[in-house]
Amino acid sequence: MTALLALLRRDLYVAARNAPMLLTAGLTQPILVVLVFGNVLPRLHLVADEFRTVMLPGLMAISMLMAGVQGVLMPLMTDLAGTREVDERLLAPVTVFGVAVEKVAAGAIHAALAGLVTLPAMMLLMHGVMGADVHPRWLALLPLVALAGILSAALGLTLGTHVQPRFSGLLFAVVIGPLMLFGCAYYPWASLAALGAVRYLFLLNPLTFMSEAMRLAVTPDVPHMPLPLLLAGLVGFAVLFTLIGTRSFEKRCIL
């Protein structure tokens, strides 16, 4: 446990040194989207006032997804393909599974902080604009942020151990892009009832549960997914990606 905490402390220290760059990369897009769709366009009466309330928790979920995936995937891909720093970690008195779990823990902390920083920034941008109905429920928000952070980091571990570095650009175009578009970030899952049974296909997207979790905790007056289904999706995908990611990590590390 001591060695595991030392590895985690080192990763967090490195992340803290690169915090300005990481925050800029993760928060620029959501903040710009909120600025345009949550402030400018409502003032011009080009979008409904309710859209900003629906959109804000979804963008918070996207920020966490990007932060968790990038925080694990990019260093891992570089490490496994070139620097092989992971070999030094494997010499520590920690199992290969423990090293993988440590990476998920570090990525989850990164994702959770990104989400918690994004929320007040977006609320500030919408300050003074009528129609923004954002009332964070912190007792629900903090544990849901932690679960969503673990899910995004586990997804980053899974992708990082299955994708070669030369395909990293294609990965964001083919995988991350569709996840964001069909992850209920810009519309609540409840409204998809108009699509009939098709709406259940959206449950195959882990971002759907992250978006609905943030919607439940940040904009409770907006229709959201039932809590049992929401928790089942968050925990289920987190466990699934952690198991797949750690297994593939062990295969990549043990040559």
C-alpha positions as CSV (number, residue, x, y, z in Angstrom):
1,M,0.0,0.0,0.0
2,T,2.9,2.4,0.8
3,A,4.4,1.8,-2.6
4,L,1.0,2.3,-4.3
5,L,0.4,5.6,-2.5
6,A,3.9,6.7,-3.5
7,L,3.2,6.1,-7.2
8,L,-0.1,7.9,-6.9
9,R,1.6,10.9,-5.1
10,R,4.2,11.1,-7.9
11,D,1.5,11.1,-10.7
12,L,-0.4,13.8,-8.9
13,Y,2.7,15.8,-8.4
14,V,3.5,15.6,-12.2
15,A,-0.1,16.5,-13.0
16,A,0.0,19.5,-10.6
17,R,3.1,20.8,-12.4
18,N,1.2,20.5,-15.7
19,A,-2.1,21.8,-14.3
20,P,-2.3,25.0,-16.4
21,M,-1.9,23.1,-19.7
22,L,-4.2,20.2,-18.6
23,L,-6.9,22.6,-17.5
24,T,-6.6,24.7,-20.7
25,A,-6.9,21.5,-22.8
26,G,-9.9,20.2,-20.9
27,L,-11.9,23.3,-20.2
28,T,-11.5,25.4,-23.3
29,Q,-14.2,23.7,-25.4
30,P,-16.9,23.4,-22.7
31,I,-16.4,27.0,-21.6
32,L,-16.6,28.3,-25.2
33,V,-19.7,26.2,-25.8
34,V,-21.3,27.6,-22.7
35,L,-20.3,31.1,-23.6
36,V,-22.0,30.9,-27.0
37,F,-25.0,28.6,-26.3
38,G,-25.5,29.6,-22.6
39,N,-25.0,33.4,-22.8
40,V,-24.8,34.9,-26.3
41,L,-27.5,33.0,-28.2
42,P,-30.1,33.2,-25.4
43,R,-29.6,36.9,-25.3
44,L,-30.2,37.0,-29.0
45,H,-33.3,34.8,-28.5
46,L,-31.9,32.2,-31.0
47,V,-32.1,29.2,-28.6
48,A,-34.6,28.4,-25.8
49,D,-33.7,29.6,-22.3
50,E,-34.1,26.0,-21.0
51,F,-31.3,24.7,-23.3
52,R,-28.5,26.2,-21.2
53,T,-29.9,24.5,-18.1
54,V,-30.0,21.1,-19.9
55,M,-26.6,21.7,-21.5
56,L,-24.5,22.7,-18.5
57,P,-24.3,19.3,-16.6
58,G,-23.7,17.6,-19.9
59,L,-20.7,19.8,-20.6
60,M,-19.5,19.1,-17.1
61,A,-19.6,15.4,-17.9
62,I,-17.8,15.9,-21.2
63,S,-15.0,17.8,-19.3
64,M,-14.6,14.9,-16.9
65,L,-14.6,12.4,-19.7
66,M,-11.9,14.2,-21.7
67,A,-9.8,14.8,-18.5
68,G,-10.0,11.3,-17.3
69,V,-9.4,9.7,-20.8
70,Q,-6.5,12.1,-21.7
71,G,-5.0,11.9,-18.3
72,V,-4.6,8.1,-18.5
73,L,-4.5,7.4,-22.3
74,M,-1.9,9.8,-23.6
75,P,0.9,9.1,-21.0
76,L,0.1,5.4,-21.2
77,M,0.3,5.2,-25.0
78,T,3.6,7.1,-25.0
79,D,4.9,4.9,-22.2
80,L,4.0,1.5,-23.7
81,A,5.2,2.5,-27.1
82,G,8.4,4.3,-26.3
83,T,9.7,5.3,-22.9
84,R,8.7,2.1,-21.1
85,E,8.6,4.0,-17.7
86,V,6.1,1.4,-16.7
87,D,9.0,-1.1,-16.4
88,E,10.4,0.9,-13.4
89,R,7.0,0.9,-11.8
90,L,6.7,-2.9,-12.1
91,L,10.0,-3.2,-10.1
92,A,8.2,-1.6,-7.1
93,P,6.6,-4.0,-4.5
94,V,3.3,-3.6,-6.3
95,T,1.5,-6.1,-8.5
96,V,0.8,-5.3,-12.2
97,F,-2.9,-5.0,-11.3
98,G,-2.0,-2.5,-8.6
99,V,0.0,-0.4,-11.0
100,A,-3.0,-0.3,-13.4
101,V,-5.4,0.6,-10.5
102,E,-3.1,3.4,-9.5
103,K,-3.3,4.9,-13.0
104,V,-7.1,4.7,-12.8
105,A,-7.1,6.4,-9.4
106,A,-4.8,9.2,-10.6
107,G,-7.0,9.7,-13.7
108,A,-10.1,9.7,-11.6
109,I,-8.8,12.5,-9.4
110,H,-7.8,14.5,-12.5
111,A,-11.3,14.0,-14.0
112,A,-13.1,14.9,-10.7
113,L,-11.1,18.1,-10.3
114,A,-11.8,19.0,-13.9
115,G,-15.5,18.6,-13.4
116,L,-15.6,20.6,-10.1
117,V,-13.6,23.4,-11.7
118,T,-15.8,23.5,-14.8
119,L,-19.0,23.9,-12.9
120,P,-18.3,27.3,-11.2
121,A,-16.6,28.5,-14.4
122,M,-19.7,27.8,-16.5
123,M,-22.1,29.1,-13.8
124,L,-20.1,32.4,-13.8
125,L,-20.4,32.7,-17.6
126,M,-24.1,32.4,-17.2
127,H,-24.4,34.7,-14.3
128,G,-27.1,37.3,-14.8
129,V,-28.7,35.5,-17.7
130,M,-32.3,34.7,-17.0
131,G,-33.4,31.1,-17.3
132,A,-30.3,29.4,-15.9
133,D,-31.7,27.1,-13.3
134,V,-28.6,25.5,-11.7
135,H,-28.8,24.4,-8.1
136,P,-25.9,22.0,-7.2
137,R,-26.8,19.4,-4.5
138,W,-23.3,18.8,-3.1
139,L,-24.1,15.7,-1.1
140,A,-25.2,14.0,-4.3
141,L,-22.7,15.8,-6.6
142,L,-19.4,14.7,-4.8
143,P,-20.0,10.9,-4.8
144,L,-21.4,11.0,-8.4
145,V,-18.3,13.0,-9.5
146,A,-16.1,10.4,-7.9
147,L,-17.9,7.6,-9.7
148,A,-17.9,9.4,-13.0
149,G,-14.1,10.2,-12.6
150,I,-13.4,6.5,-12.1
151,L,-15.4,5.5,-15.1
152,S,-13.6,8.0,-17.4
153,A,-10.2,7.0,-16.1
154,A,-11.0,3.3,-16.6
155,L,-12.1,4.1,-20.1
156,G,-8.8,5.8,-20.7
157,L,-6.9,2.8,-19.4
158,T,-8.9,0.5,-21.8
159,L,-8.4,2.7,-24.8
160,G,-4.7,3.3,-24.0
161,T,-3.9,-0.4,-23.8
162,H,-5.7,-1.2,-27.0
163,V,-4.8,1.6,-29.4
164,Q,-1.5,2.3,-31.0
165,P,-0.1,5.8,-30.7
166,R,-0.3,6.4,-34.5
167,F,-4.1,5.9,-34.3
168,S,-4.6,8.4,-31.5
169,G,-6.0,11.1,-33.8
170,L,-8.4,8.7,-35.3
171,L,-9.4,7.5,-31.9
172,F,-10.8,10.9,-30.9
173,A,-12.6,11.3,-34.2
174,V,-14.1,7.8,-34.3
175,V,-14.6,7.0,-30.6
176,I,-14.7,10.1,-28.4
177,G,-16.6,12.3,-30.9
178,P,-19.6,9.9,-31.2
179,L,-19.5,9.4,-27.4
180,M,-20.0,13.1,-26.9
181,L,-22.7,13.5,-29.5
182,F,-24.8,10.5,-28.4
183,G,-24.1,10.7,-24.6
184,C,-27.1,12.8,-23.6
185,A,-24.8,15.8,-22.9
186,Y,-27.1,18.2,-24.9
187,Y,-30.4,16.6,-24.1
188,P,-31.8,14.6,-21.2
189,W,-32.3,10.9,-21.6
190,A,-36.0,11.2,-20.5
191,S,-36.7,13.3,-23.6
192,L,-35.6,10.5,-25.8
193,A,-38.9,8.7,-25.1
194,A,-40.1,10.4,-28.3
195,L,-37.7,8.0,-30.1
196,G,-39.4,4.9,-28.7
197,A,-37.2,1.8,-28.1
198,V,-34.3,3.5,-29.8
199,R,-33.5,5.4,-26.7
200,Y,-32.3,2.3,-25.0
201,L,-29.4,2.2,-27.5
202,F,-28.1,5.3,-25.8
203,L,-27.5,3.2,-22.6
204,L,-24.6,1.6,-24.4
205,N,-22.8,4.9,-24.1
206,P,-21.0,5.4,-20.8
207,L,-21.2,9.2,-21.2
208,T,-25.0,8.9,-21.0
209,F,-24.8,7.9,-17.3
210,M,-22.2,10.5,-16.6
211,S,-24.4,13.3,-18.1
212,E,-27.5,12.1,-16.3
213,A,-25.6,11.9,-13.0
214,M,-24.4,15.5,-13.3
215,R,-27.9,16.5,-14.4
216,L,-29.4,14.9,-11.2
217,A,-26.9,16.6,-9.0
218,V,-26.6,20.0,-10.6
219,T,-30.0,20.7,-12.3
220,P,-32.4,18.5,-10.2
221,D,-35.4,20.2,-11.7
222,V,-34.6,18.9,-15.2
223,P,-36.0,15.4,-16.0
224,H,-33.2,12.9,-15.5
225,M,-32.6,9.1,-15.4
226,P,-33.9,7.2,-12.4
227,L,-31.3,6.9,-9.7
228,P,-31.1,3.1,-9.6
229,L,-30.5,2.8,-13.4
230,L,-28.1,5.7,-13.2
231,L,-26.0,4.1,-10.4
232,A,-26.1,0.7,-12.1
233,G,-24.8,2.2,-15.3
234,L,-22.0,4.2,-13.6
235,V,-20.8,1.3,-11.5
236,G,-21.3,-1.3,-14.2
237,F,-19.2,0.6,-16.8
238,A,-16.6,1.5,-14.3
239,V,-16.1,-2.1,-13.3
240,L,-16.2,-3.3,-16.9
241,F,-13.6,-0.9,-18.2
242,T,-11.4,-1.4,-15.1
243,L,-11.4,-5.2,-15.6
244,I,-10.8,-4.9,-19.4
245,G,-8.2,-2.2,-19.0
246,T,-6.2,-3.9,-16.2
247,R,-6.3,-7.3,-18.1
248,S,-5.0,-5.7,-21.3
249,F,-2.4,-3.6,-19.3
250,E,-1.0,-6.8,-17.8
251,K,-0.7,-8.4,-21.3
252,R,1.1,-5.3,-22.7
253,C,3.5,-5.0,-19.7
254,I,4.4,-8.7,-19.3
255,L,6.3,-9.4,-22.6
